[in-house]
């Protein structure tokens, strides 16, 4: 029973930690050979939409959690 309580508390903290994660858009363009840090978003879907539509000009782009 003690293990169950400990696990449930751990998952609660993990859930809170993941839900408050920020997602940062990184991109590469022909002008920059390294990854450039772009704007941050509170939701992964928002970051992906910006990556697909607003940064379509970039050579490469990705969303990372921070």
C-alpha positions, 0 to 999 in steps of 0.5 A: 500500500505504501508503494502504491501511494508513493507511485501515485504521488510520483505520477502526480508530480510528473503529470504536473511537470509535463503539463507545464512544459514549454515547447521551443521552435528551433529552425535552420535556414540557408543563412544559419548552419546551426539551430536557431532558437525561435519562439516558445509555446505552451502547447505542442500542437501550437508549436507544430502548427507554427513550425508547419505554416509560419516556418515553412521557409526554413531549411529544417525545423523542430519543436523541443520541450524545455 
